[in-house]
Amino acid sequence: MTTIETLAREIAAMRSPTWAKLARLRKAIKDADGVEDAGRYRAVALRKYVVGSSDIEIDDGAMVSKGDDGAFVAAWVWVAESELGG
């Protein structure tokens, strides 16, 4: 049984699910993008591109798309209005 299934069953059996239990389920669902090591790809992308930059952000549950020898990690890239030109 997966983490999501286990948490969903526990929550369904509770009369009043705790916020912590619901938060764990939400995180498990966000992390279930089907890519093995998705969290590790996100962590490397954060270290490589985000640390020290205010122009790039990567969400905790950013989409990860696996390729042959790596993966693309979805990111937000800041573009200032001043860069749009006339």
OpenMM code with the backbone's topology and positions (N, CA, C; nanometers):
from openmm import Vec3, app, unit

residues = "MET THR THR ILE GLU THR LEU ALA ARG GLU ILE ALA ALA MET ARG SER PRO THR TRP ALA LYS LEU ALA ARG LEU ARG LYS ALA ILE LYS ASP ALA ASP GLY VAL GLU ASP ALA GLY ARG TYR ARG ALA VAL ALA LEU ARG LYS TYR VAL VAL GLY SER SER ASP ILE GLU ILE ASP ASP GLY ALA MET VAL SER LYS GLY ASP ASP GLY ALA PHE VAL ALA ALA TRP VAL TRP VAL ALA GLU SER GLU LEU GLY GLY".split()
positions = [
    Vec3(0.0850, -0.1175, 0.0000),
    Vec3(0.0000, 0.0000, 0.0000),
    Vec3(0.0897, 0.1241, 0.0000),
    Vec3(0.0543, 0.2238, -0.0810),
    Vec3(0.1338, 0.3456, -0.0895),
    Vec3(0.1100, 0.4349, 0.0312),
    Vec3(0.1980, 0.5336, 0.0468),
    Vec3(0.1825, 0.6310, 0.1552),
    Vec3(0.0486, 0.7031, 0.1432),
    Vec3(0.0114, 0.7380, 0.0210),
    Vec3(-0.1150, 0.8097, -0.0012),
    Vec3(-0.2326, 0.7231, 0.0425),
    Vec3(-0.2320, 0.5961, 0.0029),
    Vec3(-0.3404, 0.5061, 0.0409),
    Vec3(-0.3477, 0.4886, 0.1920),
    Vec3(-0.2337, 0.4710, 0.2541),
    Vec3(-0.2295, 0.4537, 0.3994),
    Vec3(-0.2860, 0.5757, 0.4708),
    Vec3(-0.2399, 0.6939, 0.4319),
    Vec3(-0.2885, 0.8171, 0.4956),
    Vec3(-0.4377, 0.8372, 0.4692),
    Vec3(-0.4822, 0.8106, 0.3477),
    Vec3(-0.6237, 0.8284, 0.3145),
    Vec3(-0.7108, 0.7358, 0.3990),
    Vec3(-0.6682, 0.6125, 0.4177),
    Vec3(-0.7439, 0.5188, 0.5008),
    Vec3(-0.7473, 0.5643, 0.6463),
    Vec3(-0.6336, 0.6119, 0.6969),
    Vec3(-0.6289, 0.6600, 0.8357),
    Vec3(-0.7215, 0.7791, 0.8542),
    Vec3(-0.7191, 0.8711, 0.7599),
    Vec3(-0.8033, 0.9909, 0.7698),
    Vec3(-0.9508, 0.9536, 0.7590),
    Vec3(-0.9838, 0.8615, 0.6685),
    Vec3(-1.1231, 0.8189, 0.6522),
    Vec3(-1.1766, 0.7543, 0.7796),
    Vec3(-1.0895, 0.6872, 0.8533),
    Vec3(-1.1319, 0.6195, 0.9766),
    Vec3(-1.1464, 0.7151, 1.0947),
    Vec3(-1.0947, 0.8362, 1.0838),
    Vec3(-1.0991, 0.9329, 1.1940),
    Vec3(-1.2284, 1.0134, 1.1874),
    Vec3(-1.2836, 1.0460, 1.3035),
    Vec3(-1.4017, 1.1335, 1.3064),
    Vec3(-1.3633, 1.2763, 1.2716),
    Vec3(-1.2532, 1.3225, 1.3274),
    Vec3(-1.2035, 1.4578, 1.3022),
    Vec3(-1.0541, 1.4489, 1.2705),
    Vec3(-1.0204, 1.4401, 1.1421),
    Vec3(-0.8785, 1.4292, 1.1056),
    Vec3(-0.8000, 1.5504, 1.1559),
    Vec3(-0.6791, 1.5261, 1.2000),
    Vec3(-0.5942, 1.6359, 1.2463),
    Vec3(-0.5377, 1.7107, 1.1261),
    Vec3(-0.5054, 1.8370, 1.1477),
    Vec3(-0.4452, 1.9175, 1.0407),
    Vec3(-0.3110, 1.8597, 0.9985),
    Vec3(-0.2370, 1.8061, 1.0941),
    Vec3(-0.1064, 1.7473, 1.0628),
    Vec3(-0.1221, 1.6281, 0.9693),
    Vec3(-0.2211, 1.5439, 0.9966),
    Vec3(-0.2449, 1.4261, 0.9126),
    Vec3(-0.2875, 1.4699, 0.7723),
    Vec3(-0.3741, 1.5704, 0.7641),
    Vec3(-0.4166, 1.6212, 0.6335),
    Vec3(-0.3001, 1.6840, 0.5577),
    Vec3(-0.2112, 1.7531, 0.6287),
    Vec3(-0.0940, 1.8139, 0.5651),
    Vec3(-0.0008, 1.7070, 0.5101),
    Vec3(0.0155, 1.5969, 0.5850),
    Vec3(0.0995, 1.4867, 0.5359),
    Vec3(0.0407, 1.4253, 0.4098),
    Vec3(-0.0917, 1.4107, 0.4045),
    Vec3(-0.1569, 1.3565, 0.2854),
    Vec3(-0.1379, 1.4508, 0.1665),
    Vec3(-0.1565, 1.5798, 0.1913),
    Vec3(-0.1393, 1.6789, 0.0845),
    Vec3(0.0033, 1.6744, 0.0285),
    Vec3(0.1027, 1.6653, 0.1161),
    Vec3(0.2414, 1.6586, 0.0722),
    Vec3(0.2672, 1.5310, -0.0078),
    Vec3(0.2134, 1.4198, 0.0386),
    Vec3(0.2324, 1.2923, -0.0314),
    Vec3(0.1723, 1.2975, -0.1709),
    Vec3(0.0569, 1.3617, -0.1844),
    Vec3(-0.0061, 1.3749, -0.3161),
    Vec3(0.0785, 1.4634, -0.4066),
    Vec3(0.1291, 1.5752, -0.3524),
    Vec3(0.2126, 1.6654, -0.4316),
    Vec3(0.3407, 1.5967, -0.4780),
    Vec3(0.3957, 1.5094, -0.3941),
    Vec3(0.5208, 1.4424, -0.4262),
    Vec3(0.5026, 1.3245, -0.5212),
    Vec3(0.3791, 1.2843, -0.5448),
    Vec3(0.3531, 1.1649, -0.6250),
    Vec3(0.3432, 1.1999, -0.7734),
    Vec3(0.4498, 1.2521, -0.8291),
    Vec3(0.4466, 1.2886, -0.9704),
    Vec3(0.4937, 1.1762, -1.0606),
    Vec3(0.5212, 1.0600, -1.0029),
    Vec3(0.5572, 0.9441, -1.0819),
    Vec3(0.7032, 0.9364, -1.1222),
    Vec3(0.7831, 1.0313, -1.0818),
    Vec3(0.9251, 1.0309, -1.1166),
    Vec3(1.0043, 0.9854, -0.9952),
    Vec3(1.0760, 0.8763, -1.0126),
    Vec3(1.1613, 0.8281, -0.9045),
    Vec3(1.2673, 0.9343, -0.8764),
    Vec3(1.2933, 0.9614, -0.7519),
    Vec3(1.3925, 1.0603, -0.7095),
    Vec3(1.3539, 1.2042, -0.7453),
    Vec3(1.2240, 1.2328, -0.7626),
    Vec3(1.1807, 1.3683, -0.7977),
    Vec3(1.2294, 1.4700, -0.6943),
    Vec3(1.2225, 1.4342, -0.5671),
    Vec3(1.2672, 1.5243, -0.4609),
    Vec3(1.4156, 1.5551, -0.4719),
    Vec3(1.4931, 1.4567, -0.5108),
    Vec3(1.6371, 1.4783, -0.5263),
    Vec3(1.6663, 1.5693, -0.6449),
    Vec3(1.5920, 1.5515, -0.7551),
    Vec3(1.6092, 1.6411, -0.8703),
    Vec3(1.5749, 1.7843, -0.8306),
    Vec3(1.4647, 1.8031, -0.7535),
    Vec3(1.4272, 1.9367, -0.7087),
    Vec3(1.5367, 1.9962, -0.6206),
    Vec3(1.5917, 1.9153, -0.5309),
    Vec3(1.6959, 1.9638, -0.4391),
    Vec3(1.8203, 2.0089, -0.5155),
    Vec3(1.8612, 1.9331, -0.6152),
    Vec3(1.9782, 1.9713, -0.6947),
    Vec3(1.9484, 2.0998, -0.7729),
    Vec3(1.8290, 2.1090, -0.8304),
    Vec3(1.7920, 2.2302, -0.9041),
    Vec3(1.7930, 2.3522, -0.8127),
    Vec3(1.7429, 2.3357, -0.6901),
    Vec3(1.7447, 2.4463, -0.5938),
    Vec3(1.8871, 2.4920, -0.5650),
    Vec3(1.9753, 2.3961, -0.5365),
    Vec3(2.1152, 2.4315, -0.5069),
    Vec3(2.1836, 2.4949, -0.6280),
    Vec3(2.1578, 2.4405, -0.7456),
    Vec3(2.2291, 2.4851, -0.8656),
    Vec3(2.1790, 2.6189, -0.9190),
    Vec3(2.0485, 2.6430, -0.9132),
    Vec3(1.9931, 2.7610, -0.9798),
    Vec3(1.9307, 2.8653, -0.8878),
    Vec3(1.8836, 2.8266, -0.7707),
    Vec3(1.8069, 2.9195, -0.6871),
    Vec3(1.8905, 2.9852, -0.5793),
    Vec3(1.9787, 2.9117, -0.5142),
    Vec3(2.0584, 2.9670, -0.4053),
    Vec3(2.1386, 3.0861, -0.4574),
    Vec3(2.1180, 3.2005, -0.3953),
    Vec3(2.1888, 3.3216, -0.4358),
    Vec3(2.1197, 3.3995, -0.5465),
    Vec3(2.0050, 3.3515, -0.5942),
    Vec3(1.9325, 3.4207, -0.7005),
    Vec3(1.7952, 3.4619, -0.6503),
    Vec3(1.7547, 3.5821, -0.6848),
    Vec3(1.6184, 3.6246, -0.6514),
    Vec3(1.5303, 3.6224, -0.7758),
    Vec3(1.5860, 3.5752, -0.8876),
    Vec3(1.5130, 3.5742, -1.0145),
    Vec3(1.4558, 3.4377, -1.0513),
    Vec3(1.4908, 3.3334, -0.9772),
    Vec3(1.4429, 3.1983, -1.0066),
    Vec3(1.3869, 3.1369, -0.8790),
    Vec3(1.2692, 3.0747, -0.8907),
    Vec3(1.2079, 3.0050, -0.7779),
    Vec3(1.1625, 2.8672, -0.8229),
    Vec3(1.1713, 2.7702, -0.7334),
    Vec3(1.1219, 2.6353, -0.7595),
    Vec3(1.0293, 2.5985, -0.6451),
    Vec3(0.9051, 2.5656, -0.6779),
    Vec3(0.8066, 2.5276, -0.5767),
    Vec3(0.8437, 2.3944, -0.5133),
    Vec3(0.7962, 2.3720, -0.3903),
    Vec3(0.8216, 2.2456, -0.3199),
    Vec3(0.7758, 2.1246, -0.4006),
    Vec3(0.6640, 2.1355, -0.4658),
    Vec3(0.6101, 2.0245, -0.5440),
    Vec3(0.6221, 2.0457, -0.6928),
    Vec3(0.7272, 2.1146, -0.7362),
    Vec3(0.7450, 2.1454, -0.8782),
    Vec3(0.7441, 2.0184, -0.9632),
    Vec3(0.6845, 2.0288, -1.0823),
    Vec3(0.6791, 1.9161, -1.1731),
    Vec3(0.8196, 1.8750, -1.2159),
    Vec3(0.8417, 1.7448, -1.2226),
    Vec3(0.9694, 1.6900, -1.2672),
    Vec3(0.9402, 1.6000, -1.3862),
    Vec3(1.0102, 1.6229, -1.4968),
    Vec3(0.9915, 1.5444, -1.6183),
    Vec3(1.1214, 1.4731, -1.6507),
    Vec3(1.1201, 1.3410, -1.6388),
    Vec3(1.2406, 1.2594, -1.6548),
    Vec3(1.2769, 1.2432, -1.8017),
    Vec3(1.4075, 1.2553, -1.8287),
    Vec3(1.4623, 1.2301, -1.9610),
    Vec3(1.5521, 1.1080, -1.9560),
    Vec3(1.6310, 1.0869, -2.0605),
    Vec3(1.7173, 0.9693, -2.0677),
    Vec3(1.8248, 0.9674, -1.9598),
    Vec3(1.8866, 1.0823, -1.9356),
    Vec3(1.9971, 1.0851, -1.8394),
    Vec3(1.9879, 1.2032, -1.7438),
    Vec3(1.8653, 1.2448, -1.7126),
    Vec3(1.8436, 1.3570, -1.6219),
    Vec3(1.6959, 1.3906, -1.6168),
    Vec3(1.6642, 1.5101, -1.5728),
    Vec3(1.5242, 1.5514, -1.5630),
    Vec3(1.5137, 1.7032, -1.5719),
    Vec3(1.4009, 1.7490, -1.6231),
    Vec3(1.3676, 1.8907, -1.6204),
    Vec3(1.2866, 1.9158, -1.4937),
    Vec3(1.3158, 2.0252, -1.4260),
    Vec3(1.2421, 2.0644, -1.3056),
    Vec3(1.1766, 2.1988, -1.3355),
    Vec3(1.0437, 2.2050, -1.3199),
    Vec3(0.9705, 2.3284, -1.3473),
    Vec3(1.0144, 2.4384, -1.2510),
    Vec3(1.0299, 2.5584, -1.3030),
    Vec3(1.0751, 2.6719, -1.2219),
    Vec3(1.0033, 2.7988, -1.2642),
    Vec3(1.0011, 2.8941, -1.1744),
    Vec3(0.9501, 3.0278, -1.2016),
    Vec3(1.0696, 3.1183, -1.2277),
    Vec3(1.0645, 3.1916, -1.3381),
    Vec3(1.1731, 3.2836, -1.3726),
    Vec3(1.1162, 3.4241, -1.3742),
    Vec3(1.1773, 3.5159, -1.2993),
    Vec3(1.1304, 3.6535, -1.2865),
    Vec3(1.1735, 3.7361, -1.4063),
    Vec3(1.0788, 3.8120, -1.4630),
    Vec3(1.1085, 3.9075, -1.5697),
    Vec3(1.0526, 4.0421, -1.5242),
    Vec3(1.1391, 4.1383, -1.5063),
    Vec3(1.0957, 4.2714, -1.4612),
    Vec3(1.0291, 4.3463, -1.5773),
    Vec3(0.9337, 4.4307, -1.5424),
    Vec3(0.8653, 4.5112, -1.6442),
    Vec3(0.9629, 4.5961, -1.7238),
    Vec3(1.0682, 4.6415, -1.6566),
    Vec3(1.1668, 4.7261, -1.7240),
    Vec3(1.2396, 4.6525, -1.8378),
    Vec3(1.2367, 4.5188, -1.8341),
    Vec3(1.3033, 4.4392, -1.9370),
    Vec3(1.2162, 4.4203, -2.0613),
    Vec3(1.0911, 4.4635, -2.0565),
    Vec3(1.0003, 4.4434, -2.1685),
    Vec3(1.0298, 4.5367, -2.2856),
    Vec3(1.0976, 4.6428, -2.2577),
    Vec3(1.1249, 4.7403, -2.3633),
    Vec3(1.0036, 4.8275, -2.3894),
    Vec3(1.0127, 4.9088, -2.4914),
    Vec3(0.9101, 5.0086, -2.5232),
    Vec3(0.7860, 4.9524, -2.5671),
] * unit.nanometer
topology = app.Topology()
chain = topology.addChain("A")
for resn in residues:
    res = topology.addResidue(resn, chain)
    for name in ("N", "CA", "C"):
        topology.addAtom(name, app.Element.getBySymbol(name[0]), res)
